[in-house]
Amino acid sequence: MKTYSPKPDHIERRWYVVDASDQVLGRLASEVAALLRGKHKPIFAPHMDTGDHVIIVNADKVTMTGGKEQKKIAYRHSGYPGGITGTRYDVLLAEKPVFAVEKAVRGMLPKNKLGRAMIRKLHVVAGPEHPHAPQKPEAYAMGKPPAWEGLPLPTIKTRTVTETPASKPPEPKVATAPAKKTTAKKTTAKKTTAKKPTAAKAAAEKE
């Protein structure tokens, strides 16, 4: 059996809504990253983007455990010498909750062109309303990945058999006795051993 590789026609994109109210930031980000990558699907392949679209609402109500909002610092750099800036997560969640959630999810995706394509399917909203109602997203329950039955059925190759017109059955062969070999030997003429007279003898006889 050949190893299955997903084709673009086999990928089905669905939309899910995740409510981030009272959710731990790290656990929320890991589960959303799995949806964006498509790891809940049986056709998942690490070299392709098989994931779905995810909408996160109530991003301003995300929490952190163990006092990390006071200890954890988000850094950024301007690119100039000494241009590093650090912001504590309690300030970041209060001022830029959307950025904080996107940063956490982005850190759990591949760091390449594939990961940049996956993060485009993430839509984070600070409040409870989102502008993606026409896509008819489904509510997603944390810890319960959706059942996905989109695995394409294997194609069975059928061989066409051409029917030939009915032919007459072959006639049975009659067993015949094998012909006996003749044992008569061929007669071969014996060679004469008489030697021809030489020229000297012929001259002596004439005299």
C-alpha positions as CSV (number, residue, x, y, z in Angstrom):
1,M,0.0,0.0,0.0
2,K,1.4,3.4,-1.0
3,T,1.8,6.2,1.6
4,Y,-1.0,8.6,1.4
5,S,-0.1,12.3,0.7
6,P,-2.9,14.9,0.9
7,K,-3.8,16.7,-2.4
8,P,-5.2,20.2,-2.5
9,D,-8.6,18.8,-3.6
10,H,-8.8,16.7,-0.4
11,I,-8.4,19.7,2.0
12,E,-11.6,21.0,3.5
13,R,-11.4,24.3,5.4
14,R,-13.9,24.7,8.3
15,W,-14.4,27.7,10.6
16,Y,-14.4,27.4,14.4
17,V,-15.1,29.9,17.2
18,V,-13.2,29.6,20.4
19,D,-14.3,31.5,23.5
20,A,-11.2,32.6,25.4
21,S,-13.0,33.7,28.6
22,D,-11.1,32.4,31.7
23,Q,-8.9,30.3,29.5
24,V,-5.1,29.9,30.2
25,L,-3.1,31.6,27.5
26,G,-0.7,28.8,26.9
27,R,-3.3,26.0,26.8
28,L,-5.5,28.1,24.5
29,A,-2.6,28.8,22.1
30,S,-1.5,25.1,21.9
31,E,-5.0,23.9,21.0
32,V,-5.6,26.7,18.5
33,A,-2.2,26.0,16.9
34,A,-3.2,22.4,16.4
35,L,-6.4,23.4,14.6
36,L,-4.5,25.8,12.4
37,R,-2.0,23.1,11.4
38,G,-4.8,20.5,10.9
39,K,-3.4,17.9,13.4
40,H,-7.0,16.8,14.3
41,K,-7.5,15.5,10.7
42,P,-6.5,12.0,9.6
43,I,-4.9,13.6,6.4
44,F,-2.5,15.7,8.4
45,A,0.9,16.1,6.8
46,P,3.7,18.3,8.3
47,H,4.7,19.7,4.9
48,M,1.2,21.0,4.0
49,D,-1.3,23.4,5.4
50,T,-4.3,21.2,6.1
51,G,-5.8,23.3,9.0
52,D,-9.0,25.2,9.5
53,H,-9.9,28.8,10.2
54,V,-10.1,29.8,13.9
55,I,-11.8,32.8,15.5
56,I,-10.9,33.7,19.0
57,V,-13.4,35.9,20.9
58,N,-13.1,37.6,24.3
59,A,-9.3,37.7,24.0
60,D,-9.3,40.4,26.8
61,K,-10.4,37.8,29.3
62,V,-7.5,35.4,28.9
63,T,-5.7,34.5,32.2
64,M,-2.2,33.3,33.2
65,T,-1.3,30.9,36.0
66,G,1.5,30.9,38.6
67,G,1.8,34.7,38.7
68,K,3.3,34.7,35.2
69,E,1.6,38.0,34.3
70,Q,4.0,39.6,36.8
71,K,7.1,37.6,35.8
72,K,6.8,36.9,32.1
73,I,8.1,39.7,29.8
74,A,7.4,40.2,26.1
75,Y,10.5,41.6,24.3
76,R,10.8,43.5,21.1
77,H,13.8,45.1,19.4
78,S,13.9,48.2,17.1
79,G,17.0,46.9,15.3
80,Y,19.2,49.7,16.6
81,P,21.9,49.2,19.3
82,G,20.3,49.3,22.7
83,G,16.8,49.4,21.2
84,I,15.3,46.4,23.2
85,T,12.1,47.0,25.0
86,G,10.4,44.7,27.5
87,T,6.7,44.7,28.5
88,R,5.2,42.7,31.4
89,Y,2.3,40.5,30.4
90,D,-0.1,42.1,32.8
91,V,0.4,45.4,30.9
92,L,0.4,43.7,27.6
93,L,-2.9,41.8,28.3
94,A,-4.5,45.1,29.5
95,E,-3.4,47.2,26.5
96,K,-3.0,44.8,23.6
97,P,-4.9,41.5,24.3
98,V,-5.2,40.6,20.6
99,F,-1.4,41.0,20.1
100,A,-0.7,38.8,23.2
101,V,-2.9,36.0,22.0
102,E,-1.5,36.1,18.4
103,K,2.1,36.1,19.7
104,A,1.4,33.0,21.8
105,V,-0.2,31.1,18.9
106,R,2.5,32.3,16.4
107,G,5.2,30.9,18.7
108,M,3.7,27.4,18.4
109,L,3.6,27.3,14.6
110,P,6.5,26.4,12.2
111,K,9.0,29.2,11.7
112,N,8.9,29.3,7.9
113,K,6.7,30.1,4.9
114,L,4.2,27.4,6.0
115,G,3.8,28.9,9.4
116,R,3.2,32.4,8.0
117,A,0.4,30.9,5.8
118,M,-1.2,29.2,8.8
119,I,-1.3,32.3,11.0
120,R,-3.4,34.1,8.3
121,K,-6.2,31.8,9.2
122,L,-6.3,33.1,12.8
123,H,-8.8,35.8,13.6
124,V,-8.6,37.3,17.1
125,V,-11.2,39.7,18.6
126,A,-11.0,41.4,22.0
127,G,-14.8,41.4,22.5
128,P,-17.6,38.9,22.0
129,E,-18.6,39.9,18.5
130,H,-16.7,39.0,15.3
131,P,-17.3,40.0,11.6
132,H,-17.2,36.4,10.2
133,A,-20.8,35.4,10.6
134,P,-21.3,34.7,6.8
135,Q,-18.8,31.9,7.1
136,K,-21.1,30.1,9.6
137,P,-18.4,29.1,12.1
138,E,-19.0,26.3,14.6
139,A,-18.5,26.6,18.3
140,Y,-15.4,24.8,19.5
141,A,-15.2,23.2,22.9
142,M,-11.7,23.2,24.5
143,G,-10.2,19.7,24.8
144,K,-12.7,18.1,22.4
145,P,-11.3,18.2,18.9
146,P,-14.0,17.8,16.2
147,A,-14.6,14.6,14.4
148,W,-13.4,14.8,10.9
149,E,-14.5,12.2,8.3
150,G,-13.0,13.8,5.2
151,L,-10.5,11.1,4.4
152,P,-11.0,10.4,0.6
153,L,-11.9,6.9,-0.3
154,P,-9.3,4.9,-2.2
155,T,-9.9,4.5,-5.9
156,I,-10.1,0.9,-7.1
157,K,-8.8,0.4,-10.6
158,T,-11.0,-1.9,-12.7
159,R,-9.8,-3.8,-15.7
160,T,-12.1,-4.0,-18.8
161,V,-12.2,-7.5,-20.2
162,T,-13.1,-7.8,-23.9
163,E,-15.3,-10.8,-24.7
164,T,-14.1,-12.9,-27.7
165,P,-16.7,-14.8,-29.9
166,A,-17.3,-18.3,-28.9
167,S,-14.9,-20.7,-30.7
168,K,-15.3,-24.4,-31.4
169,P,-13.8,-26.6,-28.7
170,P,-10.6,-28.2,-29.9
171,E,-10.9,-31.8,-31.2
172,P,-9.4,-34.5,-29.0
173,K,-6.1,-35.8,-30.3
174,V,-6.0,-39.5,-31.2
175,A,-3.0,-41.3,-29.7
176,T,-0.9,-42.9,-32.4
177,A,1.9,-45.5,-31.9
178,P,5.3,-43.9,-32.4
179,A,7.0,-44.9,-35.6
180,K,9.9,-47.4,-35.3
181,K,13.3,-46.3,-36.3
182,T,15.0,-48.3,-39.1
183,T,18.2,-50.0,-38.1
184,A,19.5,-50.7,-41.6
185,K,23.0,-49.3,-42.0
186,K,24.0,-47.4,-45.1
187,T,26.5,-49.2,-47.4
188,T,29.6,-47.3,-48.0
189,A,31.9,-48.0,-50.9
190,K,35.4,-49.1,-49.8
191,K,38.3,-47.1,-51.0
192,T,40.8,-48.8,-53.2
193,T,44.3,-49.0,-51.8
194,A,46.0,-49.5,-55.2
195,K,48.7,-46.9,-55.7
196,K,49.1,-45.0,-59.0
197,P,52.3,-45.9,-60.9
198,T,55.0,-43.3,-60.7
199,A,56.7,-41.7,-63.7
200,A,60.0,-43.6,-63.2
201,K,58.3,-47.0,-63.2
202,A,56.3,-46.1,-66.3
203,A,59.5,-45.2,-68.2
204,A,61.3,-48.4,-67.2
205,E,58.4,-50.5,-68.5
206,K,58.5,-48.8,-71.9
207,E,62.1,-49.7,-72.4
